Structure formats: C-alpha cells, structure tokens
Amino acid sequence: MPARLKVLSPDQLATAEAAGDTRALVKHYLAVLEVRAPGRSVEVRVPPFAAVQVVPGVRHTRGTPPAVVETDGETWLALATGRTTWAEALDSGRIAASGERTDLSPYLPL
C-alpha cells in the first residue's frame, strides 16, 4: 500500500468523521478498497485527494491506464459507506468509468 494511503484505526476514523475530514476519509476508503480488491488493473481516482490501482488482472505500468474510474470525494464517500450505489452514481454521471473491470459494485460498500 502506498505510504500516502492507510487504513485508519476505529478511533482515527471516528475523529475524521467527526471533523468532516474529507481528505482523510477518502484516503482511508481507498486504502480499504486496495485491501479488499488487490490488483493493479483499474485505477481509481478521487482528485485532488488520491488514486489507487486495484482489481485483479493485467497490471498497468506506464501512461494512461486502460481502465479508469474517476469521481469526486463526496461521491466516493457515499459509495464507500453505502449511502449510494454504484448504479445510482453511474446513472447520475457522478462516476466516469472506462475500460474493463471498472464495475466496482462487487467491492462496495466498504
């Protein structure tokens, strides 16, 4: 796991939630996704906070990845916590997903 991402302890998670620390929460849930969907075939981007490569398959090493999911922090947190579904976010245009294996619904909510 990249040093910039880490799974927060329950106390750290509660503190971040209470403070509304979007940055810490986004990075926490990306780190959880990385643990639950190990691999490097899909790049999940939540600008400006972080990006992570996940999901088993062909590893991406250089240039633009062939499979990319991009969303904003609020939508990522809603997906990760079950406040919205993958289908709802995709249908409303809050997620941009291109390439193979970009359906993250089997891994959500976290």
TORKE-155423 format. One line per 5 residues: number of its first residue (from 0); their letters; for each residue x negated, y negated, z negated of N, C-alpha, C. Coordinates in Angstrom, 2 decimals. Atoms other than C-alpha are relative to their C-alpha. Example, Ala and Ser with C-alpha at 12.3 -4.5 7.8 and 13.67 -1.06 7.14 Angstrom:
BEGIN
0> AS> -0.89 1.19 0.00 -12.30 4.50 -7.80 -0.90 -1.20 0.00  0.82 1.19 0.06 -13.67 1.06 -7.14 0.77 -1.09 -0.73
END
This chain:
BEGIN
0> MPARL> -0.84 1.17 0.00 0.00 0.00 0.00 -0.89 -1.24 0.00  0.80 1.21 -0.01 -1.39 -3.41 0.89 0.01 -0.69 -1.36  0.13 0.66 1.30 -2.61 -5.39 -2.11 1.07 -1.09 -0.18  -0.97 1.08 0.12 -0.11 -8.15 -1.32 1.39 0.51 -0.36  -1.28 -0.60 0.35 2.78 -5.72 -1.91 -0.18 0.91 -1.20
5> KVLSP> 0.04 -0.94 1.11 3.52 -3.94 -5.15 1.40 0.17 -0.55  -1.27 -0.29 0.65 6.44 -2.25 -6.80 -0.06 -0.60 -1.40  -0.04 0.65 1.30 7.38 -4.31 -9.83 0.50 0.96 -1.08  -0.52 -0.76 1.13 7.93 -2.78 -13.25 1.43 -0.47 -0.27  -1.37 0.44 0.31 11.51 -2.92 -14.57 0.04 -1.39 -0.66
10> DQLAT> 0.04 1.31 0.64 10.57 -5.90 -16.77 -0.34 -1.11 1.00  0.38 0.99 -1.01 8.87 -7.74 -13.90 1.16 -0.24 0.98  -1.13 0.12 -0.91 11.86 -7.02 -11.64 1.11 -0.83 -0.63  -1.03 0.77 0.70 14.30 -8.37 -14.23 -0.38 -1.47 -0.09  0.48 1.39 0.08 12.17 -11.50 -14.66 0.14 -0.69 1.35
15> AEAAG> -0.10 0.57 -1.35 12.01 -12.07 -10.88 1.45 -0.25 0.38  -1.42 0.19 -0.29 15.76 -11.57 -10.56 0.57 -1.19 -0.77  -0.50 1.10 0.83 16.50 -13.95 -13.44 -0.50 -1.35 0.50  0.59 1.25 -0.49 14.19 -16.57 -11.94 0.41 -0.32 1.43  -0.34 0.21 -1.40 15.58 -16.13 -8.43 -1.23 -0.08 0.88
20> DTRAL> 1.28 0.02 -0.71 12.04 -15.46 -7.19 0.09 0.85 1.27  -0.21 -0.71 -1.26 12.82 -14.51 -3.60 -1.28 0.65 0.50  1.28 -0.53 -0.49 9.16 -14.04 -2.69 -0.35 1.31 -0.71  0.34 -1.21 0.76 8.52 -11.51 -5.48 0.97 1.12 0.29  -1.00 -1.03 -0.26 11.78 -9.68 -4.81 -0.15 0.61 1.39
25> VKHYL> 0.20 -0.50 -1.36 11.20 -9.42 -1.05 -1.20 0.94 0.04  1.21 -0.84 -0.01 7.69 -8.07 -1.59 0.22 1.30 -0.77  -0.31 -1.21 0.78 8.93 -5.64 -4.26 0.77 1.00 0.86  -0.83 -0.93 -0.78 11.61 -4.17 -1.98 -0.69 0.48 1.26  0.80 -0.52 -1.12 9.23 -3.95 0.98 -0.95 1.08 -0.50
30> AVLEV> 0.88 -1.02 0.58 6.84 -2.03 -1.28 0.77 1.28 -0.30  -0.84 -1.18 0.26 9.68 0.29 -2.34 0.31 0.72 1.32  -0.25 -0.61 -1.31 10.55 0.85 1.34 -1.23 0.75 0.48  1.24 -0.65 -0.44 6.92 1.68 2.06 -0.20 1.35 -0.71  0.10 -1.26 0.76 7.00 4.36 -0.67 1.02 1.01 0.50
35> RAPGR> -1.10 -0.91 -0.38 10.34 5.82 0.48 -0.01 0.39 1.47  0.04 -0.28 -1.44 9.66 5.69 4.24 -1.43 -0.11 0.49  1.41 0.12 -0.39 5.92 6.33 4.60 -0.20 0.24 1.49  0.32 -0.11 -1.41 4.52 5.93 8.06 -0.42 -1.35 0.53  0.47 1.26 -0.58 3.40 3.25 10.49 0.59 -0.24 1.38
40> SVEVR> -0.55 0.14 -1.34 5.73 3.40 13.47 0.95 -1.19 0.16  -0.91 1.14 -0.06 8.06 0.48 12.60 -0.56 -1.11 -0.89  0.42 1.13 0.81 7.01 -2.96 11.45 1.24 -0.76 -0.46  -1.11 0.75 0.58 9.50 -4.62 9.10 -0.56 -1.35 -0.43  0.47 1.37 0.26 9.02 -8.39 9.00 1.07 -0.80 -0.73
45> VPPFA> -0.88 0.91 0.73 10.56 -10.75 6.47 -0.78 -1.31 -0.18  0.77 1.23 0.09 8.98 -14.11 7.27 0.68 -1.00 -0.92  1.45 0.11 0.00 7.46 -16.02 5.66 -0.65 0.85 -1.08  0.44 -0.71 1.19 7.09 -13.52 2.83 -1.00 1.12 0.25  0.90 -1.14 -0.21 5.53 -10.31 4.15 0.52 0.86 1.14
50> AVQVV> -0.37 -1.02 -0.99 5.59 -7.48 6.67 -0.63 1.31 -0.45  0.50 -1.31 0.38 5.07 -3.76 6.25 0.28 0.97 1.14  -0.23 -1.04 -1.00 4.68 -0.78 8.56 0.46 1.25 -0.72  -0.64 -1.13 0.65 6.89 2.17 7.67 0.55 0.99 1.03  -0.71 -1.02 -0.77 8.74 5.23 9.03 -1.00 0.91 0.74
55> PGVRH> 0.88 -0.95 -0.68 7.01 8.39 10.26 0.10 -0.12 1.52  0.04 0.04 -1.45 5.98 8.51 13.89 -1.36 -0.48 0.47  1.24 0.45 -0.61 3.32 7.18 16.22 -0.49 -1.25 -0.72  0.58 1.13 0.73 1.01 4.80 14.38 -0.31 -1.14 0.94  0.31 1.21 -0.76 0.73 1.25 15.63 -1.29 -0.60 -0.55
60> TRGTP> 1.26 0.54 0.48 -2.76 -0.29 15.52 -0.35 -1.40 0.48  0.39 1.32 -0.52 -3.08 -3.39 17.74 1.12 -0.63 0.79  -0.99 0.72 -0.81 -0.98 -6.07 19.38 1.38 0.04 -0.61  -1.38 -0.01 0.45 2.77 -6.32 19.16 0.47 1.44 -0.17  -0.48 -1.36 0.22 4.26 -3.18 17.63 1.15 0.34 0.94
65> PAVVE> -1.09 -0.40 -0.90 6.63 -1.17 19.85 1.36 0.03 -0.70  -1.25 -0.02 0.76 9.25 -1.06 17.06 -0.10 -1.04 -1.11  0.05 1.10 0.96 10.02 -4.18 15.04 1.40 -0.28 -0.54  -1.21 0.47 0.67 12.70 -5.14 12.53 -0.37 -1.32 -0.64  0.27 1.29 0.62 12.88 -8.78 11.51 1.29 -0.56 -0.58
70> TDGET> -1.14 0.62 0.66 15.21 -10.51 9.08 -0.50 -1.04 -0.98  0.35 1.01 0.99 15.29 -13.32 6.56 0.03 0.62 -1.40  0.11 -0.50 1.36 14.67 -12.93 2.84 1.34 0.33 -0.63  -1.32 -0.22 0.58 18.32 -13.24 1.81 0.64 1.28 0.54  -0.58 -1.21 -0.59 19.45 -10.55 4.24 -0.76 1.23 -0.46
75> WLALA> 0.79 -1.14 0.46 16.57 -8.25 3.26 0.40 0.40 -1.42  -0.39 -0.30 1.38 17.52 -8.53 -0.41 1.41 0.59 -0.06  -1.36 -0.56 -0.04 21.19 -7.88 0.41 -0.02 1.45 0.48  0.14 -1.38 -0.49 20.21 -4.75 2.37 -0.61 0.90 -1.07  0.73 -0.81 0.98 17.80 -3.52 -0.29 0.83 0.32 -1.23
80> TGRTT> -0.78 -0.19 1.22 20.30 -3.92 -3.11 1.41 0.53 0.27  -1.31 -0.56 -0.32 23.36 -2.63 -1.26 1.13 -1.01 0.07  -1.04 1.02 -0.11 25.20 -5.95 -1.07 0.53 -0.13 1.42  -0.46 -0.08 -1.38 25.45 -5.45 2.70 -0.56 1.29 0.58  0.49 -1.22 -0.66 24.98 -2.51 5.04 -0.82 -0.37 1.23
85> WAEAL> 0.79 0.19 -1.21 22.62 -2.11 7.95 0.91 -0.40 1.16  -0.92 0.27 -1.11 25.56 -2.05 10.39 0.58 -1.41 -0.09  -0.56 1.34 0.17 27.09 -5.24 8.94 -1.03 -1.07 0.36  1.05 0.98 -0.27 23.80 -7.13 9.08 -0.38 -0.02 1.48  0.34 -0.09 -1.42 23.01 -5.90 12.60 1.11 -0.62 0.85
90> DSGRI> -1.13 0.53 -0.77 26.50 -6.70 13.91 0.12 -1.51 -0.11  -0.12 1.45 0.19 26.36 -10.21 12.46 -1.21 -0.76 0.53  1.18 0.65 -0.57 22.97 -10.90 14.06 -1.03 -0.44 -1.03  0.96 0.38 1.04 21.12 -11.25 10.76 -1.26 0.86 0.04  1.17 -0.86 -0.20 18.70 -8.49 11.84 -0.31 0.03 1.48
95> AASGE> 0.46 -0.24 -1.37 16.66 -8.34 15.04 -0.77 1.31 -0.05  0.65 -1.31 0.00 15.67 -4.72 15.74 -0.21 0.45 1.43  0.30 -0.49 -1.35 13.92 -3.42 18.84 -0.96 1.17 -0.09  0.87 -1.16 -0.05 12.28 -0.14 19.68 0.61 1.22 -0.69  -0.45 -1.26 0.59 12.62 3.44 18.49 -0.16 -0.02 -1.52
100> RTDLS> 0.05 -0.20 1.46 13.26 4.37 14.85 0.27 -1.26 -0.81  -0.21 1.24 0.74 14.36 0.85 13.89 1.27 0.01 -0.84  -1.18 -0.09 0.86 17.61 2.01 12.26 -0.47 0.41 -1.39  0.48 -0.27 1.36 16.65 1.74 8.60 1.11 0.44 -0.94  -1.12 -0.37 0.87 20.08 2.76 7.30 -0.22 1.26 -0.83
105> PYLPL> 0.24 -1.17 0.87 18.85 6.18 6.07 -0.81 -0.33 -1.26  0.86 0.37 1.13 16.49 4.37 3.69 0.63 -1.06 -0.90  -0.62 1.11 0.73 18.88 1.66 2.46 1.32 0.43 -0.62  0.75 0.96 0.81 19.87 0.58 -0.12 -1.15 0.67 -0.73  1.18 -0.49 0.70 16.65 0.93 -2.07 0.27 0.13 -1.47
END
